[in-house]
Amino acid sequence: MEARHEPVAAIPERSVRALPGWIGLVTVLLLLGLSVWVFVSGLPTSVWEDPSPFLLVGGSVLFVLAIVTANGLFIVQPNQARVLVLFGRYMGSVKSDGWYFVNPLAAKKPISLRVRNFTSPQLKVNDANGNPIEIAAVVVWRVVDTARALFSVEDYNAFVEVQSETAIRHLASQYPYDDGLNEGESSLRGSAEEVAQALQKELQERLEMAGIAVIEARISHLAYSPEIAGAMLQRQQASAIIAARQKIVEGAVSMVEMALDMLDQHQKVELTPARKADLVANLLVVLTSDRAAQPTLPLTR
């Protein structure tokens, strides 16, 4: 019987209403002043008087209460947030910058909302054709949901790294390294924008549960593995030579056709089929040769 894994319940982010910091400061100062006054009141004014234990203990308690109350003061810097947790219960998040005062017993966990970069290490994977390649990518991301980032995953920074490497490996296996045999086929090297969009989409789906938004994802390194790099370089050179020869032949054929049409229009030279075939052959040799033509004179009798 197969075990079923229940999906992790996502805790939605919510805002908490925090008091201005000056209210907390005034409260702390009042408690400090009251504790000092009560403590001093409990001290004897002469050697014949006994100290008041009740007032001394009350002043000490008020002083401790003032110190505890001061723990409710905190500052939120721009593009940062504080997640409030009271006795294991999520209270809410404060994302606006400023000085605030909340329940002093609540834990205030800081989390950055700033844009971050992650550069993956060079990964050795197989492309869609099975060729071993080296690939790396740069991922630009930021936290948009503080509750999911802290409570849905153990460590959202490590989560981004692991999921990014997984997405890069999966993406590399879906595309060939270079242009495929079929015209218009996408490839890692020839379809940079399409590959970047596919990587960003897959990463966003993987990181959505952690409350992270992927701003951009692009391949930063792409190369064949060293063991096949030489053979693939020869293949690319051969493909380039074939493509260049094809262009040369197409141009030579069009020039021969133009020459024959001009001769027919001016009607200055009458060409028999045999002479026309010789002319075409000679022109094609001259135009497609990679060396300069050497003219020869026919023998006359």
C-alpha positions as CSV (number, residue, x, y, z in Angstrom):
1,M,0.0,0.0,0.0
2,E,1.5,3.3,-1.1
3,A,2.0,6.0,1.5
4,R,0.3,9.3,0.7
5,H,2.1,12.6,1.5
6,E,-0.1,15.4,2.4
7,P,0.8,18.8,0.9
8,V,2.3,21.4,3.2
9,A,-0.4,23.8,4.3
10,A,0.6,27.3,3.3
11,I,0.1,30.0,5.9
12,P,-1.2,33.2,4.2
13,E,0.6,36.4,5.0
14,R,-1.3,39.0,6.9
15,S,-0.5,42.5,8.2
16,V,-0.4,43.2,11.9
17,R,-1.3,46.6,13.3
18,A,1.7,47.8,15.3
19,L,1.6,50.9,17.6
20,P,4.0,53.8,16.9
21,G,7.3,53.5,18.7
22,W,6.9,56.7,20.7
23,I,4.0,55.1,22.6
24,G,6.2,52.2,23.7
25,L,9.0,54.6,24.6
26,V,6.7,56.8,26.8
27,T,5.4,53.6,28.5
28,V,8.9,52.4,29.2
29,L,9.9,55.8,30.6
30,L,6.8,56.0,32.8
31,L,7.4,52.5,34.2
32,L,11.1,53.4,34.9
33,G,10.1,56.6,36.6
34,L,7.4,54.8,38.7
35,S,9.8,52.0,39.6
36,V,12.4,54.5,40.8
37,W,9.8,56.5,42.8
38,V,8.3,53.4,44.4
39,F,11.8,51.9,45.2
40,V,13.0,55.2,46.8
41,S,9.7,55.5,48.8
42,G,10.4,52.1,50.3
43,L,13.9,53.2,51.6
44,P,14.1,54.4,55.2
45,T,14.4,58.1,55.7
46,S,16.3,57.7,59.0
47,V,18.3,55.1,60.8
48,W,15.3,54.5,63.2
49,E,13.0,53.5,60.4
50,D,12.8,50.1,58.7
51,P,12.6,49.8,54.9
52,S,9.3,48.8,53.4
53,P,9.7,45.4,51.7
54,F,6.5,45.8,49.8
55,L,7.6,49.0,48.2
56,L,11.1,47.7,47.5
57,V,9.7,44.6,45.8
58,G,7.1,46.6,43.9
59,G,9.8,49.0,42.6
60,S,12.0,46.1,41.5
61,V,9.0,44.5,39.8
62,L,8.2,47.7,38.0
63,F,11.8,48.0,36.8
64,V,11.8,44.5,35.4
65,L,8.5,45.2,33.7
66,A,10.0,48.3,32.1
67,I,12.9,46.3,30.8
68,V,10.5,43.7,29.4
69,T,8.3,46.4,27.8
70,A,11.3,47.9,26.1
71,N,11.6,44.6,24.2
72,G,8.5,45.5,22.3
73,L,10.2,48.3,20.5
74,F,11.7,47.6,17.1
75,I,12.7,49.3,13.8
76,V,11.9,48.1,10.3
77,Q,14.3,49.4,7.6
78,P,13.3,49.9,4.0
79,N,12.8,46.7,2.0
80,Q,12.8,44.6,5.2
81,A,10.0,43.1,7.3
82,R,9.4,41.6,10.7
83,V,7.4,38.5,11.3
84,L,5.7,38.4,14.7
85,V,5.2,35.1,16.5
86,L,3.6,34.9,19.9
87,F,3.9,31.6,21.8
88,G,4.3,29.7,18.5
89,R,1.3,31.4,16.8
90,Y,1.8,33.6,13.8
91,M,0.5,37.1,14.6
92,G,1.3,38.9,11.3
93,S,4.0,40.8,9.5
94,V,5.2,44.4,9.5
95,K,6.5,45.4,6.1
96,S,6.4,49.2,6.3
97,D,9.6,50.9,7.4
98,G,9.5,52.8,10.7
99,W,9.6,52.6,14.5
100,Y,7.0,50.4,16.1
101,F,5.8,48.9,19.4
102,V,4.1,45.6,19.8
103,N,3.5,42.9,22.4
104,P,6.9,42.6,24.1
105,L,6.5,38.9,24.5
106,A,6.2,38.4,20.7
107,A,9.3,37.2,18.8
108,K,10.2,39.5,15.9
109,K,11.9,37.6,13.2
110,P,13.6,39.8,10.5
111,I,13.4,38.9,6.9
112,S,14.8,40.8,3.9
113,L,12.6,41.8,1.0
114,R,15.5,43.1,-1.2
115,V,16.4,41.7,-4.6
116,R,19.0,39.0,-4.5
117,N,21.1,37.1,-7.0
118,F,22.0,33.5,-7.1
119,T,24.6,32.2,-9.5
120,S,24.5,28.4,-9.8
121,P,27.7,26.4,-10.1
122,Q,28.6,24.9,-13.5
123,L,26.5,21.8,-13.8
124,K,27.4,18.9,-16.1
125,V,24.2,17.5,-17.7
126,N,23.0,15.9,-20.9
127,D,21.0,17.9,-23.4
128,A,18.0,16.6,-25.4
129,N,20.3,14.8,-27.8
130,G,22.3,13.1,-25.0
131,N,25.4,15.3,-25.4
132,P,27.2,16.1,-22.2
133,I,27.3,19.9,-21.7
134,E,28.2,22.4,-18.9
135,I,25.6,24.9,-18.0
136,A,25.1,27.6,-15.3
137,A,22.5,30.3,-14.7
138,V,21.9,33.5,-12.8
139,V,18.6,33.8,-10.9
140,V,17.3,37.1,-9.6
141,W,14.7,36.7,-6.9
142,R,13.1,38.3,-3.9
143,V,10.8,37.4,-1.0
144,V,7.2,38.6,-1.5
145,D,5.3,36.5,1.1
146,T,7.1,36.5,4.5
147,A,4.8,33.9,6.1
148,R,5.5,31.3,3.4
149,A,9.2,32.0,3.3
150,L,9.6,31.4,7.1
151,F,7.0,28.7,7.8
152,S,6.5,26.7,4.5
153,V,10.2,25.7,4.1
154,E,13.1,25.1,6.5
155,D,15.5,27.5,4.9
156,Y,14.3,29.6,1.9
157,N,17.8,30.5,0.8
158,A,18.9,26.9,0.6
159,F,15.5,26.1,-1.0
160,V,16.2,28.6,-3.8
161,E,19.6,27.1,-4.5
162,V,18.4,23.5,-4.6
163,Q,15.3,24.2,-6.7
164,S,17.3,26.4,-9.1
165,E,19.9,23.7,-9.8
166,T,17.0,21.2,-10.3
167,A,15.2,23.5,-12.7
168,I,18.4,24.1,-14.7
169,R,19.1,20.4,-15.0
170,H,15.5,19.7,-16.2
171,L,15.6,22.6,-18.7
172,A,18.9,21.4,-20.2
173,S,17.4,18.0,-20.9
174,Q,14.5,19.5,-22.8
175,Y,16.5,21.4,-25.5
176,P,19.5,20.5,-27.7
177,Y,22.7,22.4,-27.3
178,D,22.8,23.7,-30.8
179,D,20.2,24.2,-33.6
180,G,18.5,20.9,-34.4
181,L,18.2,19.1,-37.7
182,N,14.7,20.4,-38.1
183,E,14.4,24.0,-39.2
184,G,13.0,26.3,-36.5
185,E,13.8,23.9,-33.7
186,S,14.6,25.7,-30.4
187,S,18.0,25.2,-28.8
188,L,19.9,26.3,-25.7
189,R,22.4,28.4,-27.8
190,G,20.1,29.7,-30.5
191,S,17.0,30.5,-28.5
192,A,18.3,32.4,-25.5
193,E,15.1,34.4,-24.9
194,E,12.8,31.4,-25.1
195,V,15.0,29.3,-22.9
196,A,15.2,32.2,-20.3
197,Q,11.4,32.5,-20.2
198,A,11.0,28.7,-19.8
199,L,13.6,28.7,-17.0
200,Q,11.9,31.6,-15.2
201,K,8.4,30.0,-15.5
202,E,9.6,26.6,-14.1
203,L,11.5,28.3,-11.3
204,Q,8.4,30.4,-10.4
205,E,6.3,27.3,-10.2
206,R,8.9,25.6,-7.9
207,L,9.4,28.6,-5.6
208,E,5.8,29.7,-5.4
209,M,5.2,27.6,-2.2
210,A,8.1,29.5,-0.5
211,G,6.6,32.9,-1.2
212,I,9.4,33.9,-3.6
213,A,9.1,35.8,-6.9
214,V,11.6,35.1,-9.7
215,I,12.4,38.4,-11.4
216,E,14.7,37.0,-14.0
217,A,16.6,33.8,-14.9
218,R,19.2,33.5,-17.6
219,I,21.9,31.1,-18.6
220,S,25.3,32.5,-17.8
221,H,27.5,29.7,-19.0
222,L,27.0,27.2,-21.8
223,A,29.6,24.9,-23.3
224,Y,30.2,21.3,-24.4
225,S,32.0,19.1,-21.9
226,P,35.8,18.9,-22.4
227,E,35.6,15.3,-23.6
228,I,33.5,16.1,-26.7
229,A,34.3,19.8,-27.2
230,G,36.9,19.1,-29.9
231,A,34.6,16.8,-31.9
232,M,31.8,19.3,-31.6
233,L,34.0,22.1,-32.8
234,Q,34.9,20.1,-35.9
235,R,31.2,19.5,-36.5
236,Q,30.4,23.2,-36.2
237,Q,33.2,24.0,-38.6
238,A,32.0,21.4,-41.1
239,S,28.5,22.8,-40.9
240,A,29.8,26.3,-41.5
241,I,31.8,25.2,-44.5
242,I,28.8,23.4,-46.0
243,A,26.6,26.4,-45.5
244,A,29.2,28.7,-47.1
245,R,29.6,26.4,-50.1
246,Q,25.9,26.3,-50.5
247,K,25.8,30.1,-50.7
248,I,28.6,30.1,-53.2
249,V,26.9,27.5,-55.5
250,E,23.6,29.4,-55.3
251,G,25.4,32.6,-56.3
252,A,27.4,30.9,-59.1
253,V,24.2,29.4,-60.6
254,S,22.4,32.7,-60.6
255,M,25.5,34.4,-62.2
256,V,25.7,31.8,-65.0
257,E,21.9,32.2,-65.7
258,M,22.4,35.9,-65.9
259,A,25.4,35.6,-68.3
260,L,23.4,33.2,-70.6
261,D,20.4,35.5,-70.6
262,M,22.5,38.5,-71.5
263,L,24.2,36.6,-74.4
264,D,20.8,35.5,-75.7
265,Q,19.4,39.1,-75.5
266,H,22.3,40.7,-77.4
267,Q,22.6,37.9,-79.9
268,K,26.3,38.7,-80.6
269,V,27.4,35.1,-80.1
270,E,25.6,32.0,-81.3
271,L,26.1,29.2,-78.9
272,T,25.4,25.6,-79.8
273,P,24.3,23.3,-77.1
274,A,27.8,21.9,-76.8
275,R,29.4,25.3,-76.5
276,K,26.8,26.4,-74.0
277,A,27.5,23.4,-71.9
278,D,31.2,24.1,-72.0
279,L,30.6,27.7,-71.0
280,V,28.4,26.7,-68.1
281,A,31.0,24.2,-66.8
282,N,33.8,26.7,-67.1
283,L,31.9,29.5,-65.4
284,L,30.9,27.2,-62.5
285,V,34.5,26.0,-62.0
286,V,35.7,29.6,-61.9
287,L,33.0,30.9,-59.6
288,T,33.0,28.0,-57.1
289,S,36.7,27.4,-57.0
290,D,38.5,28.5,-53.8
291,R,41.6,29.3,-55.9
292,A,42.3,31.8,-58.6
293,A,41.5,30.5,-62.1
294,Q,44.4,29.9,-64.5
295,P,43.4,30.9,-68.1
296,T,44.4,28.5,-70.9
297,L,44.5,29.2,-74.6
298,P,43.0,26.6,-77.0
299,L,45.4,25.1,-79.5
300,T,44.9,26.3,-83.1
301,R,45.8,24.3,-86.1
